[in-house]
Amino acid sequence: MDKRAVEVKPDTRNHKGFFVQDGPYELMGIEKSGWALICIDDAVCHFVDPDNLQASQGLESDAV
């Protein structure tokens, strides 16, 4: 699975309803449930709506 650098849109909430901190994340994948798993590092990850993701600035990859 390809990991991609992404950022969250402003006011993004995780699957528990808490706001997710703005900043660079790594898209780990999209679960069968429909949630996207994004991580800052090995210890901090969130499940978010994939519609709230965008490609990180300066990357040539397409928007998520």
PQR file with spaces between the fields and no chain letter, atoms N, CA, C, O and H, PARSE charges and radii, in Angstrom:
ATOM       1  N    MET     1       0.844   -1.186    0.000 -0.4000 1.5000
ATOM       2  CA   MET     1       0.000    0.000    0.000 -0.0000 2.0000
ATOM       3  C    MET     1       0.885    1.243    0.000  0.5500 1.7000
ATOM       4  O    MET     1       1.833    1.339    0.780 -0.5500 1.4000
ATOM       5  N    ASP     2       0.577    2.170   -0.858 -0.4000 1.5000
ATOM       6  CA   ASP     2       1.336    3.413   -0.916 -0.0000 2.0000
ATOM       7  C    ASP     2       0.889    4.353    0.185  0.5500 1.7000
ATOM       8  O    ASP     2      -0.303    4.606    0.356 -0.5500 1.4000
ATOM       9  H    ASP     2      -0.193    2.092   -1.492  0.4000 1.0000
ATOM      10  N    LYS     3       1.854    4.867    0.930 -0.4000 1.5000
ATOM      11  CA   LYS     3       1.561    5.882    1.931 -0.0000 2.0000
ATOM      12  C    LYS     3       1.751    7.231    1.260  0.5500 1.7000
ATOM      13  O    LYS     3       2.703    7.431    0.506 -0.5500 1.4000
ATOM      14  H    LYS     3       2.823    4.662    0.791  0.4000 1.0000
ATOM      15  N    ARG     4       0.831    8.166    1.541 -0.4000 1.5000
ATOM      16  CA   ARG     4       0.922    9.485    0.928 -0.0000 2.0000
ATOM      17  C    ARG     4       0.853   10.564    1.988  0.5500 1.7000
ATOM      18  O    ARG     4       0.160   10.419    2.996 -0.5500 1.4000
ATOM      19  H    ARG     4       0.057    8.004    2.153  0.4000 1.0000
ATOM      20  N    ALA     5       1.575   11.645    1.755 -0.4000 1.5000
ATOM      21  CA   ALA     5       1.540   12.793    2.650 -0.0000 2.0000
ATOM      22  C    ALA     5       0.264   13.576    2.375  0.5500 1.7000
ATOM      23  O    ALA     5      -0.028   13.937    1.235 -0.5500 1.4000
ATOM      24  H    ALA     5       2.138   11.763    0.936  0.4000 1.0000
ATOM      25  N    VAL     6      -0.487   13.831    3.435 -0.4000 1.5000
ATOM      26  CA   VAL     6      -1.746   14.567    3.320 -0.0000 2.0000
ATOM      27  C    VAL     6      -1.841   15.585    4.447  0.5500 1.7000
ATOM      28  O    VAL     6      -1.081   15.540    5.414 -0.5500 1.4000
ATOM      29  H    VAL     6      -0.250   13.537    4.361  0.4000 1.0000
ATOM      30  N    GLU     7      -2.779   16.492    4.304 -0.4000 1.5000
ATOM      31  CA   GLU     7      -3.118   17.452    5.349 -0.0000 2.0000
ATOM      32  C    GLU     7      -4.620   17.391    5.548  0.5500 1.7000
ATOM      33  O    GLU     7      -5.358   16.995    4.647 -0.5500 1.4000
ATOM      34  H    GLU     7      -3.397   16.529    3.518  0.4000 1.0000
ATOM      35  N    VAL     8      -5.069   17.784    6.730 -0.4000 1.5000
ATOM      36  CA   VAL     8      -6.509   17.810    7.000 -0.0000 2.0000
ATOM      37  C    VAL     8      -7.044   19.211    6.737  0.5500 1.7000
ATOM      38  O    VAL     8      -6.348   20.207    6.934 -0.5500 1.4000
ATOM      39  H    VAL     8      -4.470   18.106    7.462  0.4000 1.0000
ATOM      40  N    LYS     9      -8.276   19.265    6.294 -0.4000 1.5000
ATOM      41  CA   LYS     9      -8.929   20.554    6.096 -0.0000 2.0000
ATOM      42  C    LYS     9      -9.273   21.147    7.459  0.5500 1.7000
ATOM      43  O    LYS     9      -9.408   20.409    8.435 -0.5500 1.4000
ATOM      44  H    LYS     9      -8.841   18.456    6.134  0.4000 1.0000
ATOM      45  N    PRO    10      -9.417   22.470    7.541 -0.5600 1.5000
ATOM      46  CA   PRO    10      -9.762   23.098    8.823  0.2800 2.0000
ATOM      47  C    PRO    10     -11.039   22.503    9.424  0.5500 1.7000
ATOM      48  O    PRO    10     -11.965   22.132    8.702 -0.5500 1.4000
ATOM      49  N    ASP    11     -11.071   22.420   10.733 -0.4000 1.5000
ATOM      50  CA   ASP    11     -12.219   21.929   11.502 -0.0000 2.0000
ATOM      51  C    ASP    11     -12.544   20.455   11.252  0.5500 1.7000
ATOM      52  O    ASP    11     -13.690   20.036   11.418 -0.5500 1.4000
ATOM      53  H    ASP    11     -10.319   22.721   11.319  0.4000 1.0000
ATOM      54  N    THR    12     -11.541   19.670   10.855 -0.4000 1.5000
ATOM      55  CA   THR    12     -11.733   18.230   10.674 -0.0000 2.0000
ATOM      56  C    THR    12     -11.861   17.557   12.034  0.5500 1.7000
ATOM      57  O    THR    12     -11.124   17.869   12.970 -0.5500 1.4000
ATOM      58  H    THR    12     -10.611   20.010   10.720  0.4000 1.0000
ATOM      59  N    ARG    13     -12.805   16.629   12.127 -0.4000 1.5000
ATOM      60  CA   ARG    13     -12.999   15.859   13.356 -0.0000 2.0000
ATOM      61  C    ARG    13     -12.702   14.384   13.085  0.5500 1.7000
ATOM      62  O    ARG    13     -12.873   13.898   11.967 -0.5500 1.4000
ATOM      63  H    ARG    13     -13.403   16.375   11.367  0.4000 1.0000
ATOM      64  N    ASN    14     -12.258   13.685   14.121 -0.4000 1.5000
ATOM      65  CA   ASN    14     -11.996   12.256   13.972 -0.0000 2.0000
ATOM      66  C    ASN    14     -13.284   11.465   14.191  0.5500 1.7000
ATOM      67  O    ASN    14     -14.353   12.048   14.370 -0.5500 1.4000
ATOM      68  H    ASN    14     -12.119   14.080   15.029  0.4000 1.0000
ATOM      69  N    HIS    15     -13.178   10.152   14.175 -0.4000 1.5000
ATOM      70  CA   HIS    15     -14.357    9.293   14.299 -0.0000 2.0000
ATOM      71  C    HIS    15     -15.042    9.395   15.657  0.5500 1.7000
ATOM      72  O    HIS    15     -16.183    8.960   15.807 -0.5500 1.4000
ATOM      73  H    HIS    15     -12.309    9.679   14.029  0.4000 1.0000
ATOM      74  N    LYS    16     -14.359    9.965   16.646 -0.4000 1.5000
ATOM      75  CA   LYS    16     -14.948   10.149   17.967 -0.0000 2.0000
ATOM      76  C    LYS    16     -15.543   11.550   18.148  0.5500 1.7000
ATOM      77  O    LYS    16     -16.125   11.849   19.190 -0.5500 1.4000
ATOM      78  H    LYS    16     -13.431   10.319   16.524  0.4000 1.0000
ATOM      79  N    GLY    17     -15.393   12.411   17.126 -0.4000 1.5000
ATOM      80  CA   GLY    17     -15.960   13.751   17.180 -0.0000 2.0000
ATOM      81  C    GLY    17     -15.015   14.827   17.672  0.5500 1.7000
ATOM      82  O    GLY    17     -15.410   15.985   17.804 -0.5500 1.4000
ATOM      83  H    GLY    17     -14.920   12.168   16.280  0.4000 1.0000
ATOM      84  N    PHE    18     -13.768   14.463   17.948 -0.4000 1.5000
ATOM      85  CA   PHE    18     -12.791   15.445   18.420 -0.0000 2.0000
ATOM      86  C    PHE    18     -12.076   16.087   17.240  0.5500 1.7000
ATOM      87  O    PHE    18     -11.843   15.445   16.216 -0.5500 1.4000
ATOM      88  H    PHE    18     -13.446   13.522   17.841  0.4000 1.0000
ATOM      89  N    PHE    19     -11.727   17.374   17.397 -0.4000 1.5000
ATOM      90  CA   PHE    19     -10.984   18.064   16.340 -0.0000 2.0000
ATOM      91  C    PHE    19      -9.600   17.456   16.177  0.5500 1.7000
ATOM      92  O    PHE    19      -8.955   17.075   17.154 -0.5500 1.4000
ATOM      93  H    PHE    19     -11.917   17.896   18.229  0.4000 1.0000
ATOM      94  N    VAL    20      -9.152   17.371   14.929 -0.4000 1.5000
ATOM      95  CA   VAL    20      -7.824   16.866   14.597 -0.0000 2.0000
ATOM      96  C    VAL    20      -6.913   18.059   14.356  0.5500 1.7000
ATOM      97  O    VAL    20      -7.281   18.994   13.645 -0.5500 1.4000
ATOM      98  H    VAL    20      -9.676   17.681   14.135  0.4000 1.0000
ATOM      99  N    GLN    21      -5.742   18.028   14.939 -0.4000 1.5000
ATOM     100  CA   GLN    21      -4.776   19.113   14.810 -0.0000 2.0000
ATOM     101  C    GLN    21      -4.325   19.260   13.362  0.5500 1.7000
ATOM     102  O    GLN    21      -4.026   18.271   12.694 -0.5500 1.4000
ATOM     103  H    GLN    21      -5.443   17.268   15.517  0.4000 1.0000
ATOM     104  N    ASP    22      -4.277   20.505   12.881 -0.4000 1.5000
ATOM     105  CA   ASP    22      -3.766   20.775   11.535 -0.0000 2.0000
ATOM     106  C    ASP    22      -2.294   20.386   11.467  0.5500 1.7000
ATOM     107  O    ASP    22      -1.579   20.452   12.466 -0.5500 1.4000
ATOM     108  H    ASP    22      -4.519   21.309   13.424  0.4000 1.0000
ATOM     109  N    GLY    23      -1.855   19.985   10.294 -0.4000 1.5000
ATOM     110  CA   GLY    23      -0.456   19.650   10.106 -0.0000 2.0000
ATOM     111  C    GLY    23      -0.306   18.501    9.130  0.5500 1.7000
ATOM     112  O    GLY    23      -1.295   17.967    8.629 -0.5500 1.4000
ATOM     113  H    GLY    23      -2.437   19.931    9.482  0.4000 1.0000
ATOM     114  N    PRO    24       0.922   18.127    8.866 -0.5600 1.5000
ATOM     115  CA   PRO    24       1.176   17.043    7.908  0.2800 2.0000
ATOM     116  C    PRO    24       0.904   15.673    8.537  0.5500 1.7000
ATOM     117  O    PRO    24       1.280   15.416    9.680 -0.5500 1.4000
ATOM     118  N    TYR    25       0.263   14.826    7.791 -0.4000 1.5000
ATOM     119  CA   TYR    25      -0.032   13.449    8.201 -0.0000 2.0000
ATOM     120  C    TYR    25       0.377   12.516    7.077  0.5500 1.7000
ATOM     121  O    TYR    25       0.615   12.940    5.946 -0.5500 1.4000
ATOM     122  H    TYR    25      -0.042   15.035    6.862  0.4000 1.0000
ATOM     123  N    GLU    26       0.454   11.250    7.408 -0.4000 1.5000
ATOM     124  CA   GLU    26       0.699   10.226    6.410 -0.0000 2.0000
ATOM     125  C    GLU    26      -0.570    9.397    6.297  0.5500 1.7000
ATOM     126  O    GLU    26      -1.050    8.860    7.295 -0.5500 1.4000
ATOM     127  H    GLU    26       0.261   10.905    8.326  0.4000 1.0000
ATOM     128  N    LEU    27      -1.117    9.287    5.096 -0.4000 1.5000
ATOM     129  CA   LEU    27      -2.308    8.480    4.865 -0.0000 2.0000
ATOM     130  C    LEU    27      -1.884    7.021    4.843  0.5500 1.7000
ATOM     131  O    LEU    27      -1.133    6.595    3.965 -0.5500 1.4000
ATOM     132  H    LEU    27      -0.728    9.724    4.285  0.4000 1.0000
ATOM     133  N    MET    28      -2.369    6.259    5.814 -0.4000 1.5000
ATOM     134  CA   MET    28      -2.008    4.855    5.925 -0.0000 2.0000
ATOM     135  C    MET    28      -2.922    3.970    5.082  0.5500 1.7000
ATOM     136  O    MET    28      -2.520    2.895    4.636 -0.5500 1.4000
ATOM     137  H    MET    28      -2.978    6.605    6.527  0.4000 1.0000
ATOM     138  N    GLY    29      -4.149    4.430    4.869 -0.4000 1.5000
ATOM     139  CA   GLY    29      -5.100    3.663    4.078 -0.0000 2.0000
ATOM     140  C    GLY    29      -6.522    4.028    4.445  0.5500 1.7000
ATOM     141  O    GLY    29      -6.766    4.790    5.381 -0.5500 1.4000
ATOM     142  H    GLY    29      -4.475    5.303    5.231  0.4000 1.0000
ATOM     143  N    ILE    30      -7.458    3.471    3.691 -0.4000 1.5000
ATOM     144  CA   ILE    30      -8.876    3.688    3.963 -0.0000 2.0000
ATOM     145  C    ILE    30      -9.475    2.337    4.340  0.5500 1.7000
ATOM     146  O    ILE    30      -9.370    1.364    3.593 -0.5500 1.4000
ATOM     147  H    ILE    30      -7.260    2.852    2.931  0.4000 1.0000
ATOM     148  N    GLU    31     -10.102    2.297    5.505 -0.4000 1.5000
ATOM     149  CA   GLU    31     -10.672    1.067    6.041 -0.0000 2.0000
ATOM     150  C    GLU    31     -11.957    0.697    5.302  0.5500 1.7000
ATOM     151  O    GLU    31     -12.550    1.528    4.615 -0.5500 1.4000
ATOM     152  H    GLU    31     -10.187    3.087    6.112  0.4000 1.0000
ATOM     153  N    LYS    32     -12.373   -0.549    5.450 -0.4000 1.5000
ATOM     154  CA   LYS    32     -13.636   -0.995    4.848 -0.0000 2.0000
ATOM     155  C    LYS    32     -14.818   -0.205    5.381  0.5500 1.7000
ATOM     156  O    LYS    32     -15.832   -0.056    4.699 -0.5500 1.4000
ATOM     157  H    LYS    32     -11.891   -1.224    6.008  0.4000 1.0000
ATOM     158  N    SER    33     -14.686    0.303    6.606 -0.4000 1.5000
ATOM     159  CA   SER    33     -15.754    1.098    7.224 -0.0000 2.0000
ATOM     160  C    SER    33     -15.904    2.468    6.565  0.5500 1.7000
ATOM     161  O    SER    33     -16.904    3.152    6.780 -0.5500 1.4000
ATOM     162  H    SER    33     -13.862    0.182    7.160  0.4000 1.0000
ATOM     163  N    GLY    34     -14.911    2.875    5.761 -0.4000 1.5000
ATOM     164  CA   GLY    34     -14.966    4.160    5.073 -0.0000 2.0000
ATOM     165  C    GLY    34     -14.100    5.235    5.707  0.5500 1.7000
ATOM     166  O    GLY    34     -13.932    6.303    5.117 -0.5500 1.4000
ATOM     167  H    GLY    34     -14.098    2.320    5.586  0.4000 1.0000
ATOM     168  N    TRP    35     -13.545    4.991    6.888 -0.4000 1.5000
ATOM     169  CA   TRP    35     -12.679    5.960    7.554 -0.0000 2.0000
ATOM     170  C    TRP    35     -11.265    5.865    7.007  0.5500 1.7000
ATOM     171  O    TRP    35     -10.766    4.772    6.741 -0.5500 1.4000
ATOM     172  H    TRP    35     -13.681    4.123    7.367  0.4000 1.0000
ATOM     173  N    ALA    36     -10.615    7.025    6.839 -0.4000 1.5000
ATOM     174  CA   ALA    36      -9.211    7.075    6.432 -0.0000 2.0000
ATOM     175  C    ALA    36      -8.350    7.094    7.697  0.5500 1.7000
ATOM     176  O    ALA    36      -8.626    7.854    8.624 -0.5500 1.4000
ATOM     177  H    ALA    36     -11.020    7.913    7.056  0.4000 1.0000
ATOM     178  N    LEU    37      -7.318    6.268    7.735 -0.4000 1.5000
ATOM     179  CA   LEU    37      -6.387    6.252    8.855 -0.0000 2.0000
ATOM     180  C    LEU    37      -5.197    7.128    8.492  0.5500 1.7000
ATOM     181  O    LEU    37      -4.487    6.861    7.523 -0.5500 1.4000
ATOM     182  H    LEU    37      -7.093    5.651    6.981  0.4000 1.0000
ATOM     183  N    ILE    38      -4.988    8.183    9.289 -0.4000 1.5000
ATOM     184  CA   ILE    38      -3.856    9.082    9.079 -0.0000 2.0000
ATOM     185  C    ILE    38      -3.008    9.101   10.341  0.5500 1.7000
ATOM     186  O    ILE    38      -3.531    9.001   11.450 -0.5500 1.4000
ATOM     187  H    ILE    38      -5.565    8.399   10.077  0.4000 1.0000
ATOM     188  N    CYS    39      -1.686    9.232   10.167 -0.4000 1.5000
ATOM     189  CA   CYS    39      -0.776    9.214   11.310 -0.0000 2.0000
ATOM     190  C    CYS    39       0.254   10.331   11.193  0.5500 1.7000
ATOM     191  O    CYS    39       0.705   10.675   10.101 -0.5500 1.4000
ATOM     192  H    CYS    39      -1.261    9.314    9.265  0.4000 1.0000
ATOM     193  N    ILE    40       0.614   10.891   12.358 -0.4000 1.5000
ATOM     194  CA   ILE    40       1.725   11.837   12.427 -0.0000 2.0000
ATOM     195  C    ILE    40       3.013   11.058   12.617  0.5500 1.7000
ATOM     196  O    ILE    40       4.031   11.358   11.993 -0.5500 1.4000
ATOM     197  H    ILE    40       0.247   10.611   13.245  0.4000 1.0000
ATOM     198  N    ASP    41       2.961   10.052   13.485 -0.4000 1.5000
ATOM     199  CA   ASP    41       4.097    9.183   13.767 -0.0000 2.0000
ATOM     200  C    ASP    41       3.555    7.829   14.206  0.5500 1.7000
ATOM     201  O    ASP    41       2.370    7.552   14.022 -0.5500 1.4000
ATOM     202  H    ASP    41       2.134    9.808   13.992  0.4000 1.0000
ATOM     203  N    ASP    42       4.400    6.987   14.782 -0.4000 1.5000
ATOM     204  CA   ASP    42       3.961    5.652   15.187 -0.0000 2.0000
ATOM     205  C    ASP    42       2.982    5.667   16.355  0.5500 1.7000
ATOM     206  O    ASP    42       2.302    4.670   16.595 -0.5500 1.4000
ATOM     207  H    ASP    42       5.363    7.213   14.932  0.4000 1.0000
ATOM     208  N    ALA    43       2.898    6.776   17.085 -0.4000 1.5000
ATOM     209  CA   ALA    43       2.068    6.829   18.287 -0.0000 2.0000
ATOM     210  C    ALA    43       0.782    7.642   18.122  0.5500 1.7000
ATOM     211  O    ALA    43      -0.154    7.464   18.902 -0.5500 1.4000
ATOM     212  H    ALA    43       3.451    7.586   16.890  0.4000 1.0000
ATOM     213  N    VAL    44       0.714    8.526   17.127 -0.4000 1.5000
ATOM     214  CA   VAL    44      -0.439    9.421   16.987 -0.0000 2.0000
ATOM     215  C    VAL    44      -1.110    9.190   15.633  0.5500 1.7000
ATOM     216  O    VAL    44      -0.580    9.552   14.583 -0.5500 1.4000
ATOM     217  H    VAL    44       1.474    8.670   16.493  0.4000 1.0000
ATOM     218  N    CYS    45      -2.297    8.575   15.695 -0.4000 1.5000
ATOM     219  CA   CYS    45      -3.079    8.306   14.483 -0.0000 2.0000
ATOM     220  C    CYS    45      -4.531    8.676   14.723  0.5500 1.7000
ATOM     221  O    CYS    45      -4.990    8.719   15.865 -0.5500 1.4000
ATOM     222  H    CYS    45      -2.727    8.281   16.549  0.4000 1.0000
ATOM     223  N    HIS    46      -5.255    8.945   13.640 -0.4000 1.5000
ATOM     224  CA   HIS    46      -6.670    9.305   13.714 -0.0000 2.0000
ATOM     225  C    HIS    46      -7.412    8.647   12.560  0.5500 1.7000
ATOM     226  O    HIS    46      -6.856    8.447   11.480 -0.5500 1.4000
ATOM     227  H    HIS    46      -4.882    8.910   12.713  0.4000 1.0000
ATOM     228  N    PHE    47      -8.687    8.311   12.805 -0.4000 1.5000
ATOM     229  CA   PHE    47      -9.598    7.928   11.738 -0.0000 2.0000
ATOM     230  C    PHE    47     -10.411    9.164   11.402  0.5500 1.7000
ATOM     231  O    PHE    47     -11.035    9.759   12.280 -0.5500 1.4000
ATOM     232  H    PHE    47      -9.139    8.474   13.682  0.4000 1.0000
ATOM     233  N    VAL    48     -10.408    9.557   10.122 -0.4000 1.5000
ATOM     234  CA   VAL    48     -11.139   10.742    9.678 -0.0000 2.0000
ATOM     235  C    VAL    48     -11.900   10.432    8.387  0.5500 1.7000
ATOM     236  O    VAL    48     -11.648    9.430    7.718 -0.5500 1.4000
ATOM     237  H    VAL    48      -9.901    9.074    9.408  0.4000 1.0000
ATOM     238  N    ASP    49     -12.831   11.316    8.063 -0.4000 1.5000
ATOM     239  CA   ASP    49     -13.558   11.215    6.809 -0.0000 2.0000
ATOM     240  C    ASP    49     -12.584   11.533    5.668  0.5500 1.7000
ATOM     241  O    ASP    49     -11.949   12.588    5.689 -0.5500 1.4000
ATOM     242  H    ASP    49     -13.036   12.129    8.607  0.4000 1.0000
ATOM     243  N    PRO    50     -12.453   10.657    4.685 -0.5600 1.5000
ATOM     244  CA   PRO    50     -11.526   10.916    3.569  0.2800 2.0000
ATOM     245  C    PRO    50     -11.803   12.218    2.822  0.5500 1.7000
ATOM     246  O    PRO    50     -10.893   12.776    2.210 -0.5500 1.4000
ATOM     247  N    ASP    51     -13.039   12.710    2.861 -0.4000 1.5000
ATOM     248  CA   ASP    51     -13.375   13.973    2.199 -0.0000 2.0000
ATOM     249  C    ASP    51     -12.701   15.165    2.860  0.5500 1.7000
ATOM     250  O    ASP    51     -12.648   16.245    2.272 -0.5500 1.4000
ATOM     251  H    ASP    51     -13.778   12.256    3.359  0.4000 1.0000
ATOM     252  N    ASN    52     -12.182   14.988    4.078 -0.4000 1.5000
ATOM     253  CA   ASN    52     -11.521   16.074    4.794 -0.0000 2.0000
ATOM     254  C    ASN    52     -10.003   16.075    4.601  0.5500 1.7000
ATOM     255  O    ASN    52      -9.287   16.770    5.322 -0.5500 1.4000
ATOM     256  H    ASN    52     -12.225   14.110    4.556  0.4000 1.0000
ATOM     257  N    LEU    53      -9.521   15.313    3.647 -0.4000 1.5000
ATOM     258  CA   LEU    53      -8.083   15.253    3.379 -0.0000 2.0000
ATOM     259  C    LEU    53      -7.751   15.962    2.079  0.5500 1.7000
ATOM     260  O    LEU    53      -8.570   16.036    1.162 -0.5500 1.4000
ATOM     261  H    LEU    53     -10.102   14.748    3.061  0.4000 1.0000
ATOM     262  N    GLN    54      -6.537   16.479    2.019 -0.4000 1.5000
ATOM     263  CA   GLN    54      -6.015   17.078    0.790 -0.0000 2.0000
ATOM     264  C    GLN    54      -4.536   16.746    0.714  0.5500 1.7000
ATOM     265  O    GLN    54      -3.892   16.517    1.738 -0.5500 1.4000
ATOM     266  H    GLN    54      -5.872   16.419    2.763  0.4000 1.0000
ATOM     267  N    ALA    55      -4.001   16.718   -0.490 -0.4000 1.5000
ATOM     268  CA   ALA    55      -2.581   16.439   -0.673 -0.0000 2.0000
ATOM     269  C    ALA    55      -1.756   17.540   -0.017  0.5500 1.7000
ATOM     270  O    ALA    55      -2.139   18.709   -0.038 -0.5500 1.4000
ATOM     271  H    ALA    55      -4.525   16.903   -1.322  0.4000 1.0000
ATOM     272  N    SER    56      -0.631   17.162    0.560 -0.4000 1.5000
ATOM     273  CA   SER    56       0.249   18.154    1.184 -0.0000 2.0000
ATOM     274  C    SER    56       0.794   19.097    0.133  0.5500 1.7000
ATOM     275  O    SER    56       0.988   18.719   -1.022 -0.5500 1.4000
ATOM     276  H    SER    56      -0.320   16.212    0.578  0.4000 1.0000
ATOM     277  N    GLN    57       1.038   20.331    0.548 -0.4000 1.5000
ATOM     278  CA   GLN    57       1.577   21.348   -0.355 -0.0000 2.0000
ATOM     279  C    GLN    57       2.945   20.915   -0.873  0.5500 1.7000
ATOM     280  O    GLN    57       3.750   20.352   -0.132 -0.5500 1.4000
ATOM     281  H    GLN    57       0.880   20.638    1.486  0.4000 1.0000
ATOM     282  N    GLY    58       3.194   21.178   -2.135 -0.4000 1.5000
ATOM     283  CA   GLY    58       4.496   20.914   -2.709 -0.0000 2.0000
ATOM     284  C    GLY    58       4.675   19.496   -3.234  0.5500 1.7000
ATOM     285  O    GLY    58       5.755   19.157   -3.719 -0.5500 1.4000
ATOM     286  H    GLY    58       2.540   21.635   -2.738  0.4000 1.0000
ATOM     287  N    LEU    59       3.656   18.670   -3.151 -0.4000 1.5000
ATOM     288  CA   LEU    59       3.764   17.316   -3.664 -0.0000 2.0000
ATOM     289  C    LEU    59       3.106   17.241   -5.025  0.5500 1.7000
ATOM     290  O    LEU    59       2.178   17.989   -5.329 -0.5500 1.4000
ATOM     291  H    LEU    59       2.779   18.945   -2.757  0.4000 1.0000
ATOM     292  N    GLU    60       3.603   16.324   -5.839 -0.4000 1.5000
ATOM     293  CA   GLU    60       3.056   16.185   -7.171 -0.0000 2.0000
ATOM     294  C    GLU    60       1.901   15.207   -7.223  0.5500 1.7000
ATOM     295  O    GLU    60       1.278   15.060   -8.274 -0.5500 1.4000
ATOM     296  H    GLU    60       4.358   15.716   -5.591  0.4000 1.0000
ATOM     297  N    SER    61       1.591   14.530   -6.120 -0.4000 1.5000
ATOM     298  CA   SER    61       0.509   13.551   -6.138 -0.0000 2.0000
ATOM     299  C    SER    61      -0.829   14.250   -6.240  0.5500 1.7000
ATOM     300  O    SER    61      -0.962   15.423   -5.893 -0.5500 1.4000
ATOM     301  H    SER    61       2.097   14.650   -5.266  0.4000 1.0000
ATOM     302  N    ASP    62      -1.821   13.512   -6.721 -0.4000 1.5000
ATOM     303  CA   ASP    62      -3.177   14.054   -6.860 -0.0000 2.0000
ATOM     304  C    ASP    62      -3.822   14.198   -5.498  0.5500 1.7000
ATOM     305  O    ASP    62      -3.435   13.520   -4.546 -0.5500 1.4000
ATOM     306  H    ASP    62      -1.712   12.559   -7.003  0.4000 1.0000
ATOM     307  N    ALA    63      -4.811   15.082   -5.401 -0.4000 1.5000
ATOM     308  CA   ALA    63      -5.571   15.243   -4.149 -0.0000 2.0000
ATOM     309  C    ALA    63      -6.300   13.949   -3.846  0.5500 1.7000
ATOM     310  O    ALA    63      -6.650   13.193   -4.752 -0.5500 1.4000
ATOM     311  H    ALA    63      -5.126   15.632   -6.174  0.4000 1.0000
ATOM     312  N    VAL    64      -6.522   13.706   -2.591 -0.4000 1.5000
ATOM     313  CA   VAL    64      -7.169   12.468   -2.150 -0.0000 2.0000
ATOM     314  C    VAL    64      -8.646   12.546   -2.400  0.5500 1.7000
ATOM     315  O    VAL    64      -9.374   11.600   -2.098 -0.5500 1.4000
ATOM     316  H    VAL    64      -6.238   14.321   -1.855  0.4000 1.0000
